[in-house]
Amino acid sequence: MSILSKEKNGGTPAIQIEGVHKKFDDYIALNNLSLEVSRGEIFGFLGLNGAGKTTTIKMLLAMLKPTSGKLYMLGEKVDAGNYKLWDKVGYLEEATFYPDLTVVENLDIARRMQGVPDKDSVNRVIYKLGLEPHKQKKAKNLSLGNKQRLGLAKAMIHNPEILILDEPINGLDPAGVAEIRNMLYGLAKNFGVTVFISSHLLEELSKVSTRIGIIHNGHLVKEVAMDKLEQSLQKNLVVNGRDKHALKEVLEEHGYEFEETIDGYIKLTDDHAADSPERLAELLVKSNQPPTLLRVITEDLEGYFLRTIGMTRGNI
C-alpha cells in the first residue's frame, strides 16, 4: 500500500512500515514487516525478547537503516536527516531522572537539553501527564507510576505527535500499570497523541492498547483490536464423569474428538463443542453417563499469545 493511501478519517497513518527487511550479516532480524498505526491510536507491539521489536523501533527512530523497505511517520519518510520529523516524535526506553531534583527541575533540564525555548512547556507537560500534585516533589520520592510519568514527560517536553515507548511497563506494580494506562488513554483521547508501545507481556499490553500486532521471528503474525480479543480466545468444553471409560465411549460413538488433560479431565477439541454444552449434557444423561463436571474453559492471554506464535508453555 502506498503512503499516498488515506485513512478513513482522511489523513495519512501516523506510522506506516512497508515491506521492511533487516539483516545483520546472516541473521534476519525483520522479514517483510508491514503495518500501519492510525493517528491517536495506542498500538501495542507484542513479541518475545529477540522477536524484532527493538530493531523496528530503532529503524523508526532512524538509528538503523532497513536492508530494504520503507518507513514513514506522519506521511514523511523516516530519515536521520529529516530533522523536522524528530520535532514531532518522542521516545522513551527507560525512565531516567535526577533523583534529588524536583519534577519541575528535572523537566526544565530536559527542556533545555531538547532546545525548547518556551519555559511554559514544562507546566504544559506537567498538566498533560497529570503531574501537578507532584511537581515540587523530589523524583526519588515519587511512586513507580509517577516516576514513569516523569520519564514520559521528558519524552514529551517538545509536544510530539507520536510517542514511541520500548518496554515502558516492565517492573511496574499493578497500580503503576493502571496509572500509565489512564495517562496514555488521556494523551490519545484528549490530545490526539499516537502511542506505539512495545512489550513481551500481552497481559500488560492488553490493559493499555487499543490494538496489538504480534511479531515473531521478524514476521508480523497477527493484528487484533483489543475489543475483539475476547472473540479470538479459544474456548474448550471440559467434562468428567463417574465412569470415565464409558463416558469416552459415548463421546467416540457420537463423533466427538477429545483428549485427557494433565489433571485427569476430558477436554473436547471439537471447535464447536463449547458453543452448545447443553447438547452434550443431554446426550450424556440419555446415555446414563451424567456428567459430574461440564464447564467451558476460556484460553488465558498467555495461552493465546503462545498459540498465535506456534509455541506452548515450557517451550519458550
BELLINHU-V746435 format. One record per pair of residues at least 24 apart in sequence whose ideal C-beta (glycine too) atoms are under 10 Angstrom apart, sorted by the first residue. I is the first residue (numbers start at 1). GAP is how many residues later the second one is. If there is no record, write none. Layout:
BEGIN
I/GAP  I/GAP
END
This chain:
BEGIN
1/33  1/35  2/68  3/33  3/67  3/68  3/69  3/72  3/73  3/74  4/71  5/31  6/69  7/29  7/31  7/32  8/30  9/29  9/30  9/31  11/27  11/28  11/29  11/63  11/64  12/24  12/26  12/27  12/60  12/61  12/62  12/63  12/64  13/24  13/25  13/26  13/28  13/59  13/60  13/61  13/62  13/181  14/24  14/25  14/26  14/27  14/29  14/58  14/59  14/60  14/61  14/74  14/75  14/147  14/148  14/178  14/179  14/180  14/181  14/182  15/24  15/26  15/28  15/41  15/45  15/56  15/57  15/58  15/59  15/63  15/74  15/147  15/149  15/179  15/181  16/54  16/55  16/56  16/57  16/58  16/59  16/61  16/62  17/39  17/42  17/43  17/49  17/52  17/53  17/54  17/55  17/56  17/61  17/196  17/203  18/48  18/50  18/51  18/52  18/53  18/54  19/47  19/49  19/50  19/51  20/32  20/35  20/36  20/39  20/40  20/46  20/47  20/48  20/49  20/50  20/51  20/198  21/45  21/46  21/47  21/48  21/197  22/30  22/33  22/34  22/36  22/37  22/42  22/43  22/44  22/45  22/46  22/47  22/196  23/43  23/44  23/45  23/195  24/31  24/40  24/43  27/191  28/24  28/39  28/189  28/190  28/191  29/25  29/26  29/27  29/29  29/30  29/35  29/37  29/38  29/188  29/189  30/25  30/26  30/29  30/34  30/36  30/37  30/38  30/39  30/185  30/187  30/188  30/189  30/190  31/186  31/187  31/188  31/189  32/36  32/37  32/186  32/187  32/188  33/26  33/33  33/36  33/38  33/180  33/182  33/185  33/186  33/187  34/35  34/36  34/186  35/161  35/178  35/180  35/185  35/188  36/36  36/177  36/187  37/36  37/125  37/157  37/158  37/159  37/174  37/176  38/156  38/172  38/173  39/35  39/122  39/123  39/149  39/153  39/154  39/155  40/121  40/147  40/148  40/149  40/150  40/151  40/152  40/153  40/154  40/155  40/170  41/147  41/152  41/153  41/154  41/155  41/168  41/169  41/170  41/184  42/121  42/123  42/139  42/142  42/143  42/145  42/146  42/147  42/151  42/152  42/153  42/154  42/155  42/163  42/166  42/167  42/168  42/169  42/170  42/184  43/151  43/152  43/153  43/154  43/155  43/162  43/166  43/167  43/168  43/169  43/170  43/180  44/121  44/151  44/152  44/153  44/154  44/155  44/157  44/158  44/160  44/161  44/162  44/163  44/164  44/165  44/166  44/167  44/168  44/169  44/170  44/180  44/182  45/119  45/120  45/121  45/151  45/152  45/153  45/154  45/155  45/160  45/164  45/167  45/168  45/169  45/170  45/175  46/151  46/152  46/153  46/154  46/155  46/156  46/158  46/159  46/160  46/163  46/166  46/167  46/168  46/169  46/170  46/175  46/176  46/178  46/259  46/262  46/263  47/151  47/152  47/153  47/155  47/166  47/167  47/168  47/169  47/170  47/171  47/172  47/173  47/174  47/258  47/262  48/152  48/166  48/167  48/168  48/169  48/257  48/258  48/261  48/263  48/268  49/118  49/151  49/267  50/150  50/166  50/167  50/168  51/147  51/149  51/163  51/164  51/165  51/166  51/167  51/168  51/170  51/258  52/146  52/163  52/164  52/165  52/166  52/167  52/168  53/113  53/114  53/145  53/146  53/147  53/160  53/162  54/39  54/112  54/113  54/144  55/160  55/163  56/108  56/110  56/140  56/142  56/157  56/159  56/162  56/164  57/34  57/36  57/107  57/108  57/109  57/110  57/139  57/141  58/108  60/29  60/31  60/102  60/104  60/136  61/25  61/28  61/30  61/103  61/105  62/24  62/27  63/28  73/88  73/89  73/91  73/121  73/123  74/87  74/88  74/120  85/77  86/72  86/74  87/27  87/28  87/29  87/71  87/72  87/73  87/74  88/70  88/71  88/72  88/73  88/74  88/106  89/66  89/69  89/71  89/72  89/73  89/74  89/75  89/105  89/107  90/24  90/62  90/63  90/64  90/65  90/66  90/67  90/68  90/69  90/70  90/71  90/72  90/73  90/74  90/75  90/103  90/105  91/64  91/69  91/71  91/72  91/73  91/74  91/75  91/105  92/56  92/59  92/60  92/61  92/62  92/63  92/64  92/71  92/72  92/73  92/74  92/75  92/76  92/105  93/58  93/62  93/71  93/72  93/73  93/74  93/75  93/105  94/54  94/57  94/72  94/73  94/74  94/76  94/77  95/44  95/47  95/49  95/51  95/52  95/53  95/54  95/55  95/56  95/57  95/58  95/59  95/60  95/73  96/43  96/51  96/54  96/55  96/58  97/41  97/42  97/43  97/45  97/50  97/53  97/54  97/56  97/57  98/40  98/41  98/42  99/39  99/40  99/41  99/42  99/43  99/48  100/38  100/39  100/40  100/41  101/37  101/38  101/39  102/32  102/33  102/34  102/35  102/36  102/37  102/39  103/26  103/28  103/29  103/30  103/31  103/32  103/33  103/34  103/35  103/36  103/38  103/39  103/43  103/44  103/46  103/47  103/50  104/27  104/30  104/31  104/32  104/33  105/30  105/31  105/33  105/34  106/29  106/32  106/33  106/44  106/45  106/47  106/48  107/24  107/28  107/43  107/46  107/47  107/49  107/50  108/49  109/45  109/48  110/40  110/41  110/43  110/44  110/45  110/46  110/47  110/48  111/43  111/46  111/47  112/45  113/41  113/44  114/40  114/41  114/43  114/44  115/43  116/41  116/42  116/43  118/39  118/40  118/41  121/35  121/36  121/37  121/38  122/31  122/35  124/29  124/32  124/33  124/35  125/24  125/25  125/27  125/28  125/29  125/30  125/31  125/32  125/33  125/34  126/24  126/27  126/31  128/24  128/25  128/28  128/31  128/55  128/58  128/59  128/62  128/63  128/65  129/24  129/27  129/54  129/55  129/57  129/58  130/49  130/52  130/53  130/56  131/52  143/29  143/30  143/32  143/33  143/36  144/27  144/28  144/29  144/31  144/32  144/33  144/35  144/36  145/24  145/27  145/28  145/29  145/30  145/31  145/32  145/33  145/34  145/35  145/36  145/37  145/38  146/30  146/33  146/34  146/37  147/25  147/29  148/24  148/28  148/29  148/31  148/32  148/35  149/27  149/30  149/31  149/34  152/28  152/31  152/32  152/35  152/43  153/30  156/31  156/35  156/37  159/32  159/34  160/33  160/34  161/30  161/31  161/32  161/33  162/31  162/32  162/33  162/34  163/24  163/25  163/30  163/31  163/32  163/33  163/34  164/30  164/31  164/32  164/33  164/34  165/30  165/31  165/32  165/33  165/34  165/43  166/30  166/31  166/32  166/33  167/30  167/31  167/32  167/33  167/34  167/37  168/27  168/29  168/30  168/31  168/36  168/40  169/28  169/30  169/32  169/35  169/36  169/38  169/39  170/29  170/30  170/31  170/34  172/32  174/30  174/33  177/24  177/26  177/27  177/30  177/31  178/29  178/30  180/24  180/27  180/28  181/26  181/27  181/28  182/26  183/25  184/24  184/25  184/26  185/25  200/105  200/116  201/100  201/101  201/104  202/27  202/98  202/99  202/100  202/101  202/102  202/103  202/104  202/106  203/97  203/98  203/99  203/102  204/97  205/96  205/100  206/95  206/98  206/99  212/93  214/90  214/91  214/94  214/95  215/94  216/89  216/92  216/93  216/94  216/95  217/92  217/93  219/90  221/87  221/88  221/89  222/82  222/83  222/86  222/87  224/80  224/84  229/72  229/75  230/68  232/67  232/72  232/75  232/76  233/65  233/66  233/67  233/68  233/70  233/71  233/74  234/35  234/37  234/40  234/63  234/64  234/65  234/66  234/69  234/70  234/73  235/36  235/37  235/38  235/39  235/40  235/61  235/62  235/63  235/64  236/25  236/31  236/32  236/33  236/34  236/35  236/37  236/38  236/59  236/60  236/61  236/62  236/63  237/29  237/30  237/31  237/32  237/33  237/35  237/36  237/37  237/38  237/39  237/40  237/42  237/43  237/44  237/57  237/58  237/59  237/60  238/25  238/27  238/28  238/29  238/30  238/35  238/36  238/39  238/53  238/55  238/56  238/57  238/58  238/59  239/26  239/27  239/28  239/29  239/34  239/38  239/41  239/42  239/45  239/50  239/52  239/53  239/54  239/55  239/56  240/24  240/25  240/26  240/51  240/52  240/53  240/54  240/55  241/25  241/43  241/46  241/48  241/49  241/50  241/51  241/52  241/53  242/47  242/48  242/49  242/50  243/45  243/46  244/45  244/48  246/38  246/41  246/42  246/43  247/37  247/40  247/42  247/43  247/44  247/45  248/41  249/38  249/40  250/30  250/33  250/34  250/36  250/37  250/38  250/39  251/29  251/32  251/33  251/36  251/38  253/30  253/34  254/25  254/26  254/29  254/30  254/33  256/24  256/27  261/36  265/28  265/30  265/32  266/25  266/27  267/30  268/28  274/24
END
